[in-house]
Amino acid sequence: MSELAHQVHGPRDGRVVLLVHGFPLDRQMWRFQVNALATAGLRVVVPDLAGFGRSEGDSRDTVDGHARDLVALLDRLHIAKATVAGFSMGGYVALAVAALAPERVDGLVLIDTRANADSAEAKGKRDALIADVLAHGVRGLAAKQIESQLTEATRKAQRLLVEEVRAMMQRQPKGAVAAGLQAMRDRPDRLDLLKGLKVPALILVGSEDKVTPLDAAKAMGGALINSEVQVIDGAAHLSPMERPHEVNQALIEWFASP
């Protein structure tokens, strides 16, 4: 079990939201959300998953391993329940937390992610990426990822954001990145899990997201009993960084709803 590097923001008596970053990123991807959510009265817990960011120790090659680390973090912080908000790979981990410890989850926020498992073709692509990362490092993967994370318009107009995202990817250790690819490759299908969940869920998806497109978001919304699907206009995959105002507004309004 890894002791995750993390930060906690907001009032101690606020509703807890656990922000789970995506791949191959770290908790800094949430920098636009943290203050907005804390100011809205939420207690915001922002960890680095094992091997990523400032978290030391062994990397995790399963989403269940990451989920166990997050439940252990909630234990250390004496938090009984949290709304688990995950982006992309973080969404896979959020669903793993809901499967592992449903009694600890009082809500889900699934951002630019999906519930179904990888296809055989997708698994093959993951295998090729794992081999490339282990042989050549993370730089090549980061270059490929940028194109799918941000729209072409953003890549042209917001060079500082592009370089921030690229640098975040490139600073992740190749062992953690390879393990993350394996965890995503081997994750189980969670659609049946969603059908049994009664907690409220918010599903956000970028209008230009080609990695986890609107159809994937609608599939999750259709499986959940109590869910809301919102499209973030003008965003590709990395909507929390590309369209932070719109994502923050959606989150705050959803948390404020009865």
C-alpha positions in Angstrom: 0.0 0.0 0.0 1.5 3.3 -1.0 1.1 6.4 1.1 0.0 8.9 -1.5 1.2 12.5 -1.7 -1.8 14.7 -1.4 -3.3 18.1 -0.5 -6.5 18.9 1.3 -8.3 22.2 0.7 -11.5 23.8 2.0 -13.5 23.7 5.2 -13.2 20.6 7.4 -17.0 20.2 7.7 -17.5 20.5 3.9 -18.8 17.7 1.7 -15.7 15.8 0.6 -14.7 15.5 -3.1 -11.8 13.3 -4.0 -10.2 14.4 -7.3 -8.5 11.5 -9.2 -6.1 12.6 -12.0 -5.8 11.0 -15.4 -3.0 9.5 -17.5 -0.1 10.3 -17.7 -0.7 13.3 -15.4 -0.6 14.2 -11.7 -2.7 16.2 -9.3 -1.6 19.5 -10.9 -4.2 18.9 -13.7 -6.8 19.9 -11.1 -5.2 23.3 -10.4 -8.1 25.2 -12.0 -10.7 23.3 -9.9 -9.3 23.2 -6.4 -9.8 26.8 -5.3 -13.2 27.1 -7.0 -14.5 24.0 -5.3 -13.0 24.9 -1.9 -14.5 28.4 -2.1 -17.8 26.8 -2.8 -17.6 25.0 0.6 -16.3 21.6 -0.4 -13.5 19.8 1.3 -11.2 18.9 -1.7 -8.7 16.0 -1.4 -6.2 15.9 -4.3 -3.8 13.0 -4.4 -1.1 11.8 -6.8 -1.7 8.2 -7.7 1.1 5.8 -6.8 4.2 6.4 -8.9 2.9 9.7 -10.3 3.7 13.2 -9.3 5.1 13.3 -5.8 3.9 9.9 -4.7 6.7 7.6 -4.0 6.8 3.8 -3.8 5.8 1.1 -6.2 3.6 1.9 -9.2 0.2 0.2 -9.6 -0.5 -2.0 -12.6 -4.2 -2.4 -11.8 -7.0 0.1 -11.2 -8.0 -1.9 -8.1 -4.5 -1.3 -6.7 -5.0 2.5 -7.1 -8.5 2.1 -5.6 -7.1 0.5 -2.5 -4.6 3.3 -2.1 -7.4 5.9 -2.2 -9.5 4.1 0.4 -6.4 3.9 2.6 -6.0 7.7 2.1 -9.6 8.3 3.2 -8.9 6.2 6.3 -5.8 8.2 7.2 -7.8 11.4 6.8 -10.7 10.0 8.8 -13.1 10.5 6.0 -16.1 8.2 6.0 -17.5 9.1 2.7 -16.5 11.1 -0.4 -17.8 12.0 -3.8 -15.1 10.4 -6.1 -14.4 12.5 -9.2 -12.2 11.0 -11.8 -10.8 12.2 -15.1 -10.1 9.6 -17.8 -7.9 6.9 -16.1 -9.0 8.5 -12.9 -12.6 7.6 -13.9 -11.6 4.0 -14.2 -10.1 4.2 -10.7 -13.2 6.0 -9.3 -15.3 3.1 -10.6 -12.9 0.7 -9.0 -13.4 2.5 -5.6 -17.1 2.2 -6.0 -16.7 -1.5 -6.7 -14.3 -2.1 -3.8 -15.9 0.1 -1.1 -19.3 1.3 -2.2 -20.1 2.3 1.4 -17.4 5.0 1.1 -18.8 6.6 -2.0 -21.7 9.1 -1.7 -21.5 10.3 -5.3 -19.5 10.0 -8.6 -18.2 12.5 -11.1 -17.0 10.9 -14.3 -15.1 13.3 -16.6 -14.1 12.3 -20.1 -14.0 8.6 -19.3 -15.9 5.4 -20.0 -17.1 2.3 -18.2 -16.5 -0.4 -20.8 -13.3 -2.4 -21.0 -10.7 -2.1 -23.8 -11.4 -3.9 -27.0 -8.8 -6.4 -28.3 -7.6 -3.7 -30.7 -7.2 -1.2 -27.9 -5.3 -3.7 -25.8 -2.9 -4.2 -28.7 -2.3 -0.5 -28.9 -1.6 -0.4 -25.1 0.9 -3.2 -25.5 2.7 -1.3 -28.2 2.8 1.9 -26.1 4.1 0.0 -23.1 7.0 -1.4 -25.2 7.8 2.0 -26.6 7.7 3.8 -23.2 10.0 1.1 -21.6 12.4 1.3 -24.5 12.4 5.1 -25.2 10.9 6.9 -22.3 7.8 9.1 -22.0 8.7 12.0 -24.4 7.3 10.3 -27.5 4.1 9.3 -25.8 3.6 12.9 -24.5 3.9 14.2 -28.0 1.2 11.9 -29.3 -1.1 12.5 -26.3 -1.1 16.3 -26.7 -3.1 16.1 -30.0 -5.9 14.1 -28.4 -6.0 16.0 -25.1 -6.6 19.5 -26.5 -8.4 20.8 -29.5 -6.4 22.2 -32.5 -7.8 25.7 -31.7 -6.4 25.5 -28.1 -3.1 24.1 -29.2 -2.7 27.1 -31.6 -4.0 29.8 -29.2 -2.8 28.7 -25.8 0.9 27.7 -26.1 1.5 28.0 -22.4 -1.2 25.6 -21.6 0.1 23.2 -24.2 3.6 23.3 -22.7 2.2 22.9 -19.2 0.4 19.7 -20.2 3.4 18.4 -22.1 5.8 19.1 -19.1 3.4 17.4 -16.7 3.3 14.3 -18.9 7.1 14.2 -19.5 7.9 14.4 -15.7 6.1 11.2 -14.9 8.4 8.2 -14.4 8.4 5.7 -17.3 7.7 2.8 -14.9 4.5 4.5 -13.6 3.5 5.3 -17.1 4.0 1.7 -18.3 2.1 0.4 -15.2 -0.7 2.9 -15.9 -1.0 1.6 -19.5 -1.2 -2.0 -18.1 -3.9 -1.0 -15.6 -6.0 0.6 -18.3 -5.5 -2.3 -20.6 -6.6 -4.9 -18.0 -9.5 -2.9 -16.4 -12.8 -4.8 -16.2 -16.0 -3.7 -17.8 -18.0 -1.6 -15.2 -21.4 -1.1 -17.0 -23.0 -3.8 -14.8 -21.6 -2.1 -11.7 -23.2 1.2 -12.8 -26.6 -0.4 -13.0 -26.4 -1.3 -9.3 -25.3 2.1 -8.1 -27.8 4.4 -6.5 -25.6 7.3 -5.7 -26.0 10.5 -7.7 -23.5 10.9 -10.6 -22.4 13.7 -12.9 -20.9 12.8 -16.2 -19.0 15.5 -18.1 -17.6 15.1 -21.6 -15.9 17.4 -24.0 -17.8 18.1 -27.2 -14.6 17.4 -29.2 -13.4 14.4 -27.1 -12.4 11.6 -29.5 -10.7 9.5 -26.8 -13.9 8.9 -24.7 -16.6 10.5 -26.8 -20.2 11.4 -26.1 -21.5 7.9 -26.9 -19.4 6.6 -24.0 -20.8 9.2 -21.7 -24.3 8.4 -22.7 -23.7 4.7 -22.1 -22.7 5.5 -18.5 -25.7 7.8 -18.1 -28.0 5.2 -19.4 -26.7 2.6 -17.0 -26.9 4.7 -13.9 -30.1 5.2 -12.0 -29.4 8.8 -10.9 -27.2 10.6 -13.3 -26.8 13.8 -15.4 -24.8 14.1 -18.6 -23.4 17.5 -19.6 -21.3 18.3 -22.6 -18.5 20.8 -22.3 -18.4 22.8 -25.5 -15.1 23.5 -27.2 -13.2 20.9 -25.2 -11.4 17.8 -26.3 -10.4 15.1 -23.8 -8.7 17.3 -21.1 -11.7 19.4 -20.4 -10.8 20.4 -16.8 -7.8 22.2 -18.1 -9.1 23.3 -21.5 -12.4 24.7 -20.4 -12.0 25.1 -16.6 -14.7 27.8 -16.1 -17.3 25.6 -17.7 -16.2 22.5 -15.8 -16.2 24.4 -12.5 -19.6 25.8 -13.1 -21.0 22.4 -13.9 -19.4 20.9 -10.8 -20.5 23.6 -8.4 -24.1 23.7 -9.6 -24.3 19.9 -9.3 -22.9 19.8 -5.8 -25.3 22.6 -4.8 -28.3 20.7 -6.2 -30.6 19.0 -3.7 
